[in-house]
């Protein structure tokens, strides 16, 4: 029996044959390609989750702006607001996930350790969702880290079918993938069926299609940090839709195909070049180290 797959259809077929969860299939697949035992792999993922939590804690302690001046102190601001606020439209879980998503990117901007999930620029979404989920449910680190295996199971399909790189596919490939992986994790942790987990991944991913990569000044800080915060809500939402029985009209594998297609045809200026979108707004340009305004003709060639 092999646990390899490249598409959601193949993954769900494996689930059907084995009766295993997506997370468990990801674990077993990893034992096939490496030399680590199941126990070693589980311990390693729990360790990664611990590092993620540390990156959240470090970010929440930051009070200064980063060297670029683009981020810093916002995670703490949101958490303090959440703790003091008498009235909350979102609820504590979502407010904390916003703060945690910001925190990881602020840690990254301060040259602290983060766990790329799947990239540095999108490293806040999965930790923020899982930590907010864990605090609400009172789950152990080991149980919560199983969500990372679910995220990995879905991420593998995106990696095979499209890409994770903002330079290759725009922010939809980074933040969109992270959001999709986090939605799947939340859905499986909350008892969703394998089909619902894939639905959550599909709904999260398809609603990020077209998201461009336009880092202000070329720094992975803005709009990155706010996207990491706000797309945690998106992940929770997609999981809730799937758990409610709502289905994506477009199957996950086809959404991944659309991600690849949109990324392929997206102009170069929206692929981490800082030559389009928010990066070339009048305010965005002030953060550009060289202050170069890209000529319109050059942008049209992108
Ligand atoms: S805007 Fe670009 S650098 Fe920032 S998170 Fe998105 S893909 Fe990454």
Boltz pocket constraint, residues with backbone or C-beta under 6 A from the ligand:
constraints:
  - pocket:
      binder: B
      contacts: [[A, 121], [A, 122], [A, 165], [A, 166], [A, 167], [A, 170], [A, 171], [A, 172], [A, 174], [A, 175], [A, 212], [A, 213], [A, 214], [A, 215], [A, 219], [A, 220], [A, 221], [A, 222], [A, 223], [A, 224], [A, 227], [A, 272]]
      max_distance: 6.0
